[in-house]
Amino acid sequence: MRAQIVLHAARGRSIARVARETSLHLDTVARWLHRFAENRDLPDCGTANDLAGPSSFTPLQAAEVKALACRLPAESGVPLSRWSGLELAREATERGIVTSLSASTVRRWLKTDALKPWQHHSWIFITDPDFRPRAQPVLDLYARTFEGAALGRDEYVISADE
């Protein structure tokens, strides 16, 4: 069954589709893809997310949702004291940052930067009106693209800002 999970994912099928086709729980499929990706004596397969197919979100969209999470809901006219994953997904959709977004994706993005707006007082406030054009080139490099073209295997991005 584990081999079937990996083969389905390698064909570009999403984790949800693999779960449906194998009659397994989504978490089981994700766990085995993650374990397969971590096992370095197997052929290079990237991460579990790479196996599930290309992301439908850009790094800029993820950064904009993270920036939104760092603002108080009241600043957006939302009658909440703190954001939840569901409310952030809803607000990102209403603002046109994304066409649709799940709460679990929002929570996964925030987890990568240890952001927990539902537990802590926010301290990062992105107010620069030029945030999007300034962030785009940097986020493209993090995604290993430059001026719309993918970087080669022998090309590297080095960050010296810290």
Chimera marker file (.cmm) of the C-alpha trace (Angstrom):
<marker_set name="trace">
<marker id="1" x="0.000" y="0.000" z="0.000" r="1" g="1" b="0" radius="0.5"/>
<marker id="2" x="2.878" y="2.378" z="0.810" r="1" g="1" b="0" radius="0.5"/>
<marker id="3" x="4.348" y="1.856" z="-2.648" r="1" g="1" b="0" radius="0.5"/>
<marker id="4" x="0.960" y="2.591" z="-4.198" r="1" g="1" b="0" radius="0.5"/>
<marker id="5" x="0.786" y="5.870" z="-2.257" r="1" g="1" b="0" radius="0.5"/>
<marker id="6" x="4.194" y="6.946" z="-3.554" r="1" g="1" b="0" radius="0.5"/>
<marker id="7" x="3.436" y="5.867" z="-7.130" r="1" g="1" b="0" radius="0.5"/>
<marker id="8" x="0.130" y="7.748" z="-7.192" r="1" g="1" b="0" radius="0.5"/>
<marker id="9" x="1.793" y="10.879" z="-5.802" r="1" g="1" b="0" radius="0.5"/>
<marker id="10" x="4.712" y="10.603" z="-8.248" r="1" g="1" b="0" radius="0.5"/>
<marker id="11" x="2.148" y="10.719" z="-11.065" r="1" g="1" b="0" radius="0.5"/>
<marker id="12" x="1.172" y="14.186" z="-9.848" r="1" g="1" b="0" radius="0.5"/>
<marker id="13" x="-1.962" y="13.250" z="-7.936" r="1" g="1" b="0" radius="0.5"/>
<marker id="14" x="-2.882" y="15.314" z="-4.890" r="1" g="1" b="0" radius="0.5"/>
<marker id="15" x="-2.789" y="13.824" z="-1.411" r="1" g="1" b="0" radius="0.5"/>
<marker id="16" x="-6.582" y="14.013" z="-1.286" r="1" g="1" b="0" radius="0.5"/>
<marker id="17" x="-6.901" y="12.107" z="-4.561" r="1" g="1" b="0" radius="0.5"/>
<marker id="18" x="-4.393" y="9.468" z="-3.461" r="1" g="1" b="0" radius="0.5"/>
<marker id="19" x="-6.360" y="9.022" z="-0.232" r="1" g="1" b="0" radius="0.5"/>
<marker id="20" x="-9.591" y="8.552" z="-2.206" r="1" g="1" b="0" radius="0.5"/>
<marker id="21" x="-8.040" y="6.141" z="-4.695" r="1" g="1" b="0" radius="0.5"/>
<marker id="22" x="-6.378" y="4.005" z="-2.017" r="1" g="1" b="0" radius="0.5"/>
<marker id="23" x="-9.271" y="4.243" z="0.485" r="1" g="1" b="0" radius="0.5"/>
<marker id="24" x="-6.861" y="5.518" z="3.123" r="1" g="1" b="0" radius="0.5"/>
<marker id="25" x="-7.161" y="8.472" z="5.479" r="1" g="1" b="0" radius="0.5"/>
<marker id="26" x="-5.605" y="11.736" z="4.277" r="1" g="1" b="0" radius="0.5"/>
<marker id="27" x="-3.266" y="11.850" z="7.284" r="1" g="1" b="0" radius="0.5"/>
<marker id="28" x="-2.011" y="8.323" z="6.516" r="1" g="1" b="0" radius="0.5"/>
<marker id="29" x="-1.176" y="9.267" z="2.939" r="1" g="1" b="0" radius="0.5"/>
<marker id="30" x="0.548" y="12.496" z="3.997" r="1" g="1" b="0" radius="0.5"/>
<marker id="31" x="2.529" y="10.689" z="6.717" r="1" g="1" b="0" radius="0.5"/>
<marker id="32" x="3.861" y="8.029" z="4.309" r="1" g="1" b="0" radius="0.5"/>
<marker id="33" x="4.750" y="10.565" z="1.649" r="1" g="1" b="0" radius="0.5"/>
<marker id="34" x="6.610" y="12.590" z="4.266" r="1" g="1" b="0" radius="0.5"/>
<marker id="35" x="8.468" y="9.480" z="5.483" r="1" g="1" b="0" radius="0.5"/>
<marker id="36" x="9.347" y="8.519" z="1.919" r="1" g="1" b="0" radius="0.5"/>
<marker id="37" x="10.662" y="12.013" z="1.207" r="1" g="1" b="0" radius="0.5"/>
<marker id="38" x="12.850" y="11.936" z="4.353" r="1" g="1" b="0" radius="0.5"/>
<marker id="39" x="14.460" y="8.590" z="3.527" r="1" g="1" b="0" radius="0.5"/>
<marker id="40" x="17.689" y="9.684" z="1.828" r="1" g="1" b="0" radius="0.5"/>
<marker id="41" x="18.705" y="6.238" z="0.545" r="1" g="1" b="0" radius="0.5"/>
<marker id="42" x="15.816" y="6.342" z="-1.934" r="1" g="1" b="0" radius="0.5"/>
<marker id="43" x="15.894" y="8.333" z="-5.183" r="1" g="1" b="0" radius="0.5"/>
<marker id="44" x="15.520" y="12.072" z="-4.730" r="1" g="1" b="0" radius="0.5"/>
<marker id="45" x="11.817" y="12.771" z="-4.531" r="1" g="1" b="0" radius="0.5"/>
<marker id="46" x="11.608" y="16.233" z="-2.991" r="1" g="1" b="0" radius="0.5"/>
<marker id="47" x="9.071" y="16.770" z="-0.231" r="1" g="1" b="0" radius="0.5"/>
<marker id="48" x="5.629" y="15.337" z="0.315" r="1" g="1" b="0" radius="0.5"/>
<marker id="49" x="4.216" y="18.569" z="-1.093" r="1" g="1" b="0" radius="0.5"/>
<marker id="50" x="6.359" y="18.199" z="-4.229" r="1" g="1" b="0" radius="0.5"/>
<marker id="51" x="5.040" y="14.674" z="-4.696" r="1" g="1" b="0" radius="0.5"/>
<marker id="52" x="1.478" y="15.906" z="-4.427" r="1" g="1" b="0" radius="0.5"/>
<marker id="53" x="1.993" y="18.102" z="-7.474" r="1" g="1" b="0" radius="0.5"/>
<marker id="54" x="2.774" y="21.774" z="-7.963" r="1" g="1" b="0" radius="0.5"/>
<marker id="55" x="1.405" y="24.208" z="-5.420" r="1" g="1" b="0" radius="0.5"/>
<marker id="56" x="-1.567" y="26.208" z="-6.523" r="1" g="1" b="0" radius="0.5"/>
<marker id="57" x="-0.379" y="29.149" z="-4.415" r="1" g="1" b="0" radius="0.5"/>
<marker id="58" x="2.484" y="31.527" z="-5.028" r="1" g="1" b="0" radius="0.5"/>
<marker id="59" x="4.995" y="32.441" z="-2.332" r="1" g="1" b="0" radius="0.5"/>
<marker id="60" x="3.622" y="35.991" z="-2.540" r="1" g="1" b="0" radius="0.5"/>
<marker id="61" x="0.108" y="34.800" z="-1.718" r="1" g="1" b="0" radius="0.5"/>
<marker id="62" x="1.438" y="32.917" z="1.317" r="1" g="1" b="0" radius="0.5"/>
<marker id="63" x="3.375" y="36.009" z="2.441" r="1" g="1" b="0" radius="0.5"/>
<marker id="64" x="0.283" y="38.203" z="2.068" r="1" g="1" b="0" radius="0.5"/>
<marker id="65" x="-1.782" y="35.805" z="4.181" r="1" g="1" b="0" radius="0.5"/>
<marker id="66" x="0.985" y="35.769" z="6.806" r="1" g="1" b="0" radius="0.5"/>
<marker id="67" x="1.061" y="39.572" z="6.769" r="1" g="1" b="0" radius="0.5"/>
<marker id="68" x="-2.718" y="39.608" z="7.202" r="1" g="1" b="0" radius="0.5"/>
<marker id="69" x="-2.375" y="37.233" z="10.167" r="1" g="1" b="0" radius="0.5"/>
<marker id="70" x="-0.040" y="39.732" z="11.821" r="1" g="1" b="0" radius="0.5"/>
<marker id="71" x="-2.681" y="42.462" z="11.779" r="1" g="1" b="0" radius="0.5"/>
<marker id="72" x="-5.549" y="42.742" z="14.212" r="1" g="1" b="0" radius="0.5"/>
<marker id="73" x="-8.885" y="41.549" z="12.781" r="1" g="1" b="0" radius="0.5"/>
<marker id="74" x="-10.500" y="44.847" z="13.802" r="1" g="1" b="0" radius="0.5"/>
<marker id="75" x="-8.263" y="46.651" z="11.295" r="1" g="1" b="0" radius="0.5"/>
<marker id="76" x="-10.056" y="44.687" z="8.571" r="1" g="1" b="0" radius="0.5"/>
<marker id="77" x="-13.482" y="45.363" z="10.024" r="1" g="1" b="0" radius="0.5"/>
<marker id="78" x="-13.790" y="41.781" z="11.255" r="1" g="1" b="0" radius="0.5"/>
<marker id="79" x="-15.516" y="41.619" z="14.669" r="1" g="1" b="0" radius="0.5"/>
<marker id="80" x="-12.937" y="39.292" z="16.248" r="1" g="1" b="0" radius="0.5"/>
<marker id="81" x="-10.290" y="39.818" z="18.881" r="1" g="1" b="0" radius="0.5"/>
<marker id="82" x="-7.950" y="37.291" z="17.234" r="1" g="1" b="0" radius="0.5"/>
<marker id="83" x="-7.740" y="35.500" z="13.890" r="1" g="1" b="0" radius="0.5"/>
<marker id="84" x="-8.521" y="31.824" z="13.443" r="1" g="1" b="0" radius="0.5"/>
<marker id="85" x="-7.296" y="29.764" z="10.482" r="1" g="1" b="0" radius="0.5"/>
<marker id="86" x="-10.830" y="29.690" z="9.078" r="1" g="1" b="0" radius="0.5"/>
<marker id="87" x="-11.324" y="33.447" z="9.398" r="1" g="1" b="0" radius="0.5"/>
<marker id="88" x="-7.928" y="34.157" z="7.816" r="1" g="1" b="0" radius="0.5"/>
<marker id="89" x="-8.804" y="31.897" z="4.880" r="1" g="1" b="0" radius="0.5"/>
<marker id="90" x="-12.146" y="33.647" z="4.479" r="1" g="1" b="0" radius="0.5"/>
<marker id="91" x="-10.582" y="37.130" z="4.673" r="1" g="1" b="0" radius="0.5"/>
<marker id="92" x="-7.808" y="36.235" z="2.184" r="1" g="1" b="0" radius="0.5"/>
<marker id="93" x="-10.472" y="35.045" z="-0.254" r="1" g="1" b="0" radius="0.5"/>
<marker id="94" x="-12.615" y="38.154" z="0.233" r="1" g="1" b="0" radius="0.5"/>
<marker id="95" x="-9.599" y="40.412" z="-0.341" r="1" g="1" b="0" radius="0.5"/>
<marker id="96" x="-8.771" y="38.598" z="-3.562" r="1" g="1" b="0" radius="0.5"/>
<marker id="97" x="-5.388" y="37.359" z="-2.351" r="1" g="1" b="0" radius="0.5"/>
<marker id="98" x="-6.496" y="33.837" z="-3.372" r="1" g="1" b="0" radius="0.5"/>
<marker id="99" x="-9.588" y="32.420" z="-5.072" r="1" g="1" b="0" radius="0.5"/>
<marker id="100" x="-10.070" y="29.767" z="-2.393" r="1" g="1" b="0" radius="0.5"/>
<marker id="101" x="-8.073" y="28.673" z="0.632" r="1" g="1" b="0" radius="0.5"/>
<marker id="102" x="-8.536" y="26.115" z="3.388" r="1" g="1" b="0" radius="0.5"/>
<marker id="103" x="-7.989" y="26.799" z="7.065" r="1" g="1" b="0" radius="0.5"/>
<marker id="104" x="-5.503" y="23.906" z="7.208" r="1" g="1" b="0" radius="0.5"/>
<marker id="105" x="-3.360" y="25.526" z="4.495" r="1" g="1" b="0" radius="0.5"/>
<marker id="106" x="-3.384" y="28.807" z="6.436" r="1" g="1" b="0" radius="0.5"/>
<marker id="107" x="-2.348" y="27.000" z="9.630" r="1" g="1" b="0" radius="0.5"/>
<marker id="108" x="0.448" y="25.158" z="7.752" r="1" g="1" b="0" radius="0.5"/>
<marker id="109" x="1.787" y="28.446" z="6.337" r="1" g="1" b="0" radius="0.5"/>
<marker id="110" x="1.706" y="30.129" z="9.724" r="1" g="1" b="0" radius="0.5"/>
<marker id="111" x="3.356" y="27.149" z="11.396" r="1" g="1" b="0" radius="0.5"/>
<marker id="112" x="6.398" y="27.463" z="9.116" r="1" g="1" b="0" radius="0.5"/>
<marker id="113" x="7.079" y="30.892" z="10.652" r="1" g="1" b="0" radius="0.5"/>
<marker id="114" x="5.805" y="30.039" z="14.152" r="1" g="1" b="0" radius="0.5"/>
<marker id="115" x="2.993" y="32.579" z="13.809" r="1" g="1" b="0" radius="0.5"/>
<marker id="116" x="0.053" y="31.969" z="16.145" r="1" g="1" b="0" radius="0.5"/>
<marker id="117" x="-2.287" y="34.947" z="15.902" r="1" g="1" b="0" radius="0.5"/>
<marker id="118" x="-4.956" y="33.091" z="17.887" r="1" g="1" b="0" radius="0.5"/>
<marker id="119" x="-2.570" y="32.773" z="20.873" r="1" g="1" b="0" radius="0.5"/>
<marker id="120" x="-0.318" y="35.805" z="20.859" r="1" g="1" b="0" radius="0.5"/>
<marker id="121" x="-0.579" y="39.540" z="20.436" r="1" g="1" b="0" radius="0.5"/>
<marker id="122" x="0.631" y="40.393" z="16.945" r="1" g="1" b="0" radius="0.5"/>
<marker id="123" x="3.722" y="42.564" z="16.649" r="1" g="1" b="0" radius="0.5"/>
<marker id="124" x="4.475" y="42.556" z="12.920" r="1" g="1" b="0" radius="0.5"/>
<marker id="125" x="2.467" y="45.079" z="10.924" r="1" g="1" b="0" radius="0.5"/>
<marker id="126" x="3.090" y="45.283" z="7.178" r="1" g="1" b="0" radius="0.5"/>
<marker id="127" x="1.795" y="48.735" z="6.284" r="1" g="1" b="0" radius="0.5"/>
<marker id="128" x="4.020" y="49.498" z="3.321" r="1" g="1" b="0" radius="0.5"/>
<marker id="129" x="1.742" y="50.122" z="0.306" r="1" g="1" b="0" radius="0.5"/>
<marker id="130" x="4.555" y="48.795" z="-1.918" r="1" g="1" b="0" radius="0.5"/>
<marker id="131" x="4.742" y="45.479" z="-0.025" r="1" g="1" b="0" radius="0.5"/>
<marker id="132" x="3.663" y="43.381" z="-3.009" r="1" g="1" b="0" radius="0.5"/>
<marker id="133" x="6.126" y="44.748" z="-5.626" r="1" g="1" b="0" radius="0.5"/>
<marker id="134" x="8.990" y="44.749" z="-3.122" r="1" g="1" b="0" radius="0.5"/>
<marker id="135" x="8.309" y="41.236" z="-1.821" r="1" g="1" b="0" radius="0.5"/>
<marker id="136" x="7.731" y="39.594" z="-5.217" r="1" g="1" b="0" radius="0.5"/>
<marker id="137" x="11.377" y="39.396" z="-6.444" r="1" g="1" b="0" radius="0.5"/>
<marker id="138" x="12.613" y="38.087" z="-3.091" r="1" g="1" b="0" radius="0.5"/>
<marker id="139" x="9.869" y="35.482" z="-2.836" r="1" g="1" b="0" radius="0.5"/>
<marker id="140" x="10.511" y="34.415" z="-6.430" r="1" g="1" b="0" radius="0.5"/>
<marker id="141" x="14.148" y="33.748" z="-5.525" r="1" g="1" b="0" radius="0.5"/>
<marker id="142" x="13.062" y="31.722" z="-2.479" r="1" g="1" b="0" radius="0.5"/>
<marker id="143" x="10.904" y="29.708" z="-4.908" r="1" g="1" b="0" radius="0.5"/>
<marker id="144" x="14.022" y="29.282" z="-7.119" r="1" g="1" b="0" radius="0.5"/>
<marker id="145" x="12.823" y="31.442" z="-10.011" r="1" g="1" b="0" radius="0.5"/>
<marker id="146" x="14.388" y="34.579" z="-11.476" r="1" g="1" b="0" radius="0.5"/>
<marker id="147" x="12.568" y="36.848" z="-13.918" r="1" g="1" b="0" radius="0.5"/>
<marker id="148" x="10.005" y="34.105" z="-14.535" r="1" g="1" b="0" radius="0.5"/>
<marker id="149" x="12.521" y="31.336" z="-15.295" r="1" g="1" b="0" radius="0.5"/>
<marker id="150" x="13.372" y="28.439" z="-12.988" r="1" g="1" b="0" radius="0.5"/>
<marker id="151" x="16.904" y="28.370" z="-11.609" r="1" g="1" b="0" radius="0.5"/>
<marker id="152" x="19.096" y="25.509" z="-12.799" r="1" g="1" b="0" radius="0.5"/>
<marker id="153" x="20.300" y="22.718" z="-10.516" r="1" g="1" b="0" radius="0.5"/>
<marker id="154" x="23.729" y="24.387" z="-10.409" r="1" g="1" b="0" radius="0.5"/>
<marker id="155" x="22.396" y="27.863" z="-9.526" r="1" g="1" b="0" radius="0.5"/>
<marker id="156" x="22.021" y="28.964" z="-5.906" r="1" g="1" b="0" radius="0.5"/>
<marker id="157" x="20.428" y="31.783" z="-3.959" r="1" g="1" b="0" radius="0.5"/>
<marker id="158" x="22.535" y="33.124" z="-1.116" r="1" g="1" b="0" radius="0.5"/>
<marker id="159" x="20.982" y="35.452" z="1.450" r="1" g="1" b="0" radius="0.5"/>
<marker id="160" x="23.353" y="37.658" z="3.403" r="1" g="1" b="0" radius="0.5"/>
<marker id="161" x="20.847" y="39.946" z="5.118" r="1" g="1" b="0" radius="0.5"/>
<marker id="162" x="21.442" y="38.512" z="8.592" r="1" g="1" b="0" radius="0.5"/>
<link id1="1" id2="2" r="1" g="1" b="0" radius="0.2"/>
<link id1="2" id2="3" r="1" g="1" b="0" radius="0.2"/>
<link id1="3" id2="4" r="1" g="1" b="0" radius="0.2"/>
<link id1="4" id2="5" r="1" g="1" b="0" radius="0.2"/>
<link id1="5" id2="6" r="1" g="1" b="0" radius="0.2"/>
<link id1="6" id2="7" r="1" g="1" b="0" radius="0.2"/>
<link id1="7" id2="8" r="1" g="1" b="0" radius="0.2"/>
<link id1="8" id2="9" r="1" g="1" b="0" radius="0.2"/>
<link id1="9" id2="10" r="1" g="1" b="0" radius="0.2"/>
<link id1="10" id2="11" r="1" g="1" b="0" radius="0.2"/>
<link id1="11" id2="12" r="1" g="1" b="0" radius="0.2"/>
<link id1="12" id2="13" r="1" g="1" b="0" radius="0.2"/>
<link id1="13" id2="14" r="1" g="1" b="0" radius="0.2"/>
<link id1="14" id2="15" r="1" g="1" b="0" radius="0.2"/>
<link id1="15" id2="16" r="1" g="1" b="0" radius="0.2"/>
<link id1="16" id2="17" r="1" g="1" b="0" radius="0.2"/>
<link id1="17" id2="18" r="1" g="1" b="0" radius="0.2"/>
<link id1="18" id2="19" r="1" g="1" b="0" radius="0.2"/>
<link id1="19" id2="20" r="1" g="1" b="0" radius="0.2"/>
<link id1="20" id2="21" r="1" g="1" b="0" radius="0.2"/>
<link id1="21" id2="22" r="1" g="1" b="0" radius="0.2"/>
<link id1="22" id2="23" r="1" g="1" b="0" radius="0.2"/>
<link id1="23" id2="24" r="1" g="1" b="0" radius="0.2"/>
<link id1="24" id2="25" r="1" g="1" b="0" radius="0.2"/>
<link id1="25" id2="26" r="1" g="1" b="0" radius="0.2"/>
<link id1="26" id2="27" r="1" g="1" b="0" radius="0.2"/>
<link id1="27" id2="28" r="1" g="1" b="0" radius="0.2"/>
<link id1="28" id2="29" r="1" g="1" b="0" radius="0.2"/>
<link id1="29" id2="30" r="1" g="1" b="0" radius="0.2"/>
<link id1="30" id2="31" r="1" g="1" b="0" radius="0.2"/>
<link id1="31" id2="32" r="1" g="1" b="0" radius="0.2"/>
<link id1="32" id2="33" r="1" g="1" b="0" radius="0.2"/>
<link id1="33" id2="34" r="1" g="1" b="0" radius="0.2"/>
<link id1="34" id2="35" r="1" g="1" b="0" radius="0.2"/>
<link id1="35" id2="36" r="1" g="1" b="0" radius="0.2"/>
<link id1="36" id2="37" r="1" g="1" b="0" radius="0.2"/>
<link id1="37" id2="38" r="1" g="1" b="0" radius="0.2"/>
<link id1="38" id2="39" r="1" g="1" b="0" radius="0.2"/>
<link id1="39" id2="40" r="1" g="1" b="0" radius="0.2"/>
<link id1="40" id2="41" r="1" g="1" b="0" radius="0.2"/>
<link id1="41" id2="42" r="1" g="1" b="0" radius="0.2"/>
<link id1="42" id2="43" r="1" g="1" b="0" radius="0.2"/>
<link id1="43" id2="44" r="1" g="1" b="0" radius="0.2"/>
<link id1="44" id2="45" r="1" g="1" b="0" radius="0.2"/>
<link id1="45" id2="46" r="1" g="1" b="0" radius="0.2"/>
<link id1="46" id2="47" r="1" g="1" b="0" radius="0.2"/>
<link id1="47" id2="48" r="1" g="1" b="0" radius="0.2"/>
<link id1="48" id2="49" r="1" g="1" b="0" radius="0.2"/>
<link id1="49" id2="50" r="1" g="1" b="0" radius="0.2"/>
<link id1="50" id2="51" r="1" g="1" b="0" radius="0.2"/>
<link id1="51" id2="52" r="1" g="1" b="0" radius="0.2"/>
<link id1="52" id2="53" r="1" g="1" b="0" radius="0.2"/>
<link id1="53" id2="54" r="1" g="1" b="0" radius="0.2"/>
<link id1="54" id2="55" r="1" g="1" b="0" radius="0.2"/>
<link id1="55" id2="56" r="1" g="1" b="0" radius="0.2"/>
<link id1="56" id2="57" r="1" g="1" b="0" radius="0.2"/>
<link id1="57" id2="58" r="1" g="1" b="0" radius="0.2"/>
<link id1="58" id2="59" r="1" g="1" b="0" radius="0.2"/>
<link id1="59" id2="60" r="1" g="1" b="0" radius="0.2"/>
<link id1="60" id2="61" r="1" g="1" b="0" radius="0.2"/>
<link id1="61" id2="62" r="1" g="1" b="0" radius="0.2"/>
<link id1="62" id2="63" r="1" g="1" b="0" radius="0.2"/>
<link id1="63" id2="64" r="1" g="1" b="0" radius="0.2"/>
<link id1="64" id2="65" r="1" g="1" b="0" radius="0.2"/>
<link id1="65" id2="66" r="1" g="1" b="0" radius="0.2"/>
<link id1="66" id2="67" r="1" g="1" b="0" radius="0.2"/>
<link id1="67" id2="68" r="1" g="1" b="0" radius="0.2"/>
<link id1="68" id2="69" r="1" g="1" b="0" radius="0.2"/>
<link id1="69" id2="70" r="1" g="1" b="0" radius="0.2"/>
<link id1="70" id2="71" r="1" g="1" b="0" radius="0.2"/>
<link id1="71" id2="72" r="1" g="1" b="0" radius="0.2"/>
<link id1="72" id2="73" r="1" g="1" b="0" radius="0.2"/>
<link id1="73" id2="74" r="1" g="1" b="0" radius="0.2"/>
<link id1="74" id2="75" r="1" g="1" b="0" radius="0.2"/>
<link id1="75" id2="76" r="1" g="1" b="0" radius="0.2"/>
<link id1="76" id2="77" r="1" g="1" b="0" radius="0.2"/>
<link id1="77" id2="78" r="1" g="1" b="0" radius="0.2"/>
<link id1="78" id2="79" r="1" g="1" b="0" radius="0.2"/>
<link id1="79" id2="80" r="1" g="1" b="0" radius="0.2"/>
<link id1="80" id2="81" r="1" g="1" b="0" radius="0.2"/>
<link id1="81" id2="82" r="1" g="1" b="0" radius="0.2"/>
<link id1="82" id2="83" r="1" g="1" b="0" radius="0.2"/>
<link id1="83" id2="84" r="1" g="1" b="0" radius="0.2"/>
<link id1="84" id2="85" r="1" g="1" b="0" radius="0.2"/>
<link id1="85" id2="86" r="1" g="1" b="0" radius="0.2"/>
<link id1="86" id2="87" r="1" g="1" b="0" radius="0.2"/>
<link id1="87" id2="88" r="1" g="1" b="0" radius="0.2"/>
<link id1="88" id2="89" r="1" g="1" b="0" radius="0.2"/>
<link id1="89" id2="90" r="1" g="1" b="0" radius="0.2"/>
<link id1="90" id2="91" r="1" g="1" b="0" radius="0.2"/>
<link id1="91" id2="92" r="1" g="1" b="0" radius="0.2"/>
<link id1="92" id2="93" r="1" g="1" b="0" radius="0.2"/>
<link id1="93" id2="94" r="1" g="1" b="0" radius="0.2"/>
<link id1="94" id2="95" r="1" g="1" b="0" radius="0.2"/>
<link id1="95" id2="96" r="1" g="1" b="0" radius="0.2"/>
<link id1="96" id2="97" r="1" g="1" b="0" radius="0.2"/>
<link id1="97" id2="98" r="1" g="1" b="0" radius="0.2"/>
<link id1="98" id2="99" r="1" g="1" b="0" radius="0.2"/>
<link id1="99" id2="100" r="1" g="1" b="0" radius="0.2"/>
<link id1="100" id2="101" r="1" g="1" b="0" radius="0.2"/>
<link id1="101" id2="102" r="1" g="1" b="0" radius="0.2"/>
<link id1="102" id2="103" r="1" g="1" b="0" radius="0.2"/>
<link id1="103" id2="104" r="1" g="1" b="0" radius="0.2"/>
<link id1="104" id2="105" r="1" g="1" b="0" radius="0.2"/>
<link id1="105" id2="106" r="1" g="1" b="0" radius="0.2"/>
<link id1="106" id2="107" r="1" g="1" b="0" radius="0.2"/>
<link id1="107" id2="108" r="1" g="1" b="0" radius="0.2"/>
<link id1="108" id2="109" r="1" g="1" b="0" radius="0.2"/>
<link id1="109" id2="110" r="1" g="1" b="0" radius="0.2"/>
<link id1="110" id2="111" r="1" g="1" b="0" radius="0.2"/>
<link id1="111" id2="112" r="1" g="1" b="0" radius="0.2"/>
<link id1="112" id2="113" r="1" g="1" b="0" radius="0.2"/>
<link id1="113" id2="114" r="1" g="1" b="0" radius="0.2"/>
<link id1="114" id2="115" r="1" g="1" b="0" radius="0.2"/>
<link id1="115" id2="116" r="1" g="1" b="0" radius="0.2"/>
<link id1="116" id2="117" r="1" g="1" b="0" radius="0.2"/>
<link id1="117" id2="118" r="1" g="1" b="0" radius="0.2"/>
<link id1="118" id2="119" r="1" g="1" b="0" radius="0.2"/>
<link id1="119" id2="120" r="1" g="1" b="0" radius="0.2"/>
<link id1="120" id2="121" r="1" g="1" b="0" radius="0.2"/>
<link id1="121" id2="122" r="1" g="1" b="0" radius="0.2"/>
<link id1="122" id2="123" r="1" g="1" b="0" radius="0.2"/>
<link id1="123" id2="124" r="1" g="1" b="0" radius="0.2"/>
<link id1="124" id2="125" r="1" g="1" b="0" radius="0.2"/>
<link id1="125" id2="126" r="1" g="1" b="0" radius="0.2"/>
<link id1="126" id2="127" r="1" g="1" b="0" radius="0.2"/>
<link id1="127" id2="128" r="1" g="1" b="0" radius="0.2"/>
<link id1="128" id2="129" r="1" g="1" b="0" radius="0.2"/>
<link id1="129" id2="130" r="1" g="1" b="0" radius="0.2"/>
<link id1="130" id2="131" r="1" g="1" b="0" radius="0.2"/>
<link id1="131" id2="132" r="1" g="1" b="0" radius="0.2"/>
<link id1="132" id2="133" r="1" g="1" b="0" radius="0.2"/>
<link id1="133" id2="134" r="1" g="1" b="0" radius="0.2"/>
<link id1="134" id2="135" r="1" g="1" b="0" radius="0.2"/>
<link id1="135" id2="136" r="1" g="1" b="0" radius="0.2"/>
<link id1="136" id2="137" r="1" g="1" b="0" radius="0.2"/>
<link id1="137" id2="138" r="1" g="1" b="0" radius="0.2"/>
<link id1="138" id2="139" r="1" g="1" b="0" radius="0.2"/>
<link id1="139" id2="140" r="1" g="1" b="0" radius="0.2"/>
<link id1="140" id2="141" r="1" g="1" b="0" radius="0.2"/>
<link id1="141" id2="142" r="1" g="1" b="0" radius="0.2"/>
<link id1="142" id2="143" r="1" g="1" b="0" radius="0.2"/>
<link id1="143" id2="144" r="1" g="1" b="0" radius="0.2"/>
<link id1="144" id2="145" r="1" g="1" b="0" radius="0.2"/>
<link id1="145" id2="146" r="1" g="1" b="0" radius="0.2"/>
<link id1="146" id2="147" r="1" g="1" b="0" radius="0.2"/>
<link id1="147" id2="148" r="1" g="1" b="0" radius="0.2"/>
<link id1="148" id2="149" r="1" g="1" b="0" radius="0.2"/>
<link id1="149" id2="150" r="1" g="1" b="0" radius="0.2"/>
<link id1="150" id2="151" r="1" g="1" b="0" radius="0.2"/>
<link id1="151" id2="152" r="1" g="1" b="0" radius="0.2"/>
<link id1="152" id2="153" r="1" g="1" b="0" radius="0.2"/>
<link id1="153" id2="154" r="1" g="1" b="0" radius="0.2"/>
<link id1="154" id2="155" r="1" g="1" b="0" radius="0.2"/>
<link id1="155" id2="156" r="1" g="1" b="0" radius="0.2"/>
<link id1="156" id2="157" r="1" g="1" b="0" radius="0.2"/>
<link id1="157" id2="158" r="1" g="1" b="0" radius="0.2"/>
<link id1="158" id2="159" r="1" g="1" b="0" radius="0.2"/>
<link id1="159" id2="160" r="1" g="1" b="0" radius="0.2"/>
<link id1="160" id2="161" r="1" g="1" b="0" radius="0.2"/>
<link id1="161" id2="162" r="1" g="1" b="0" radius="0.2"/>
</marker_set>
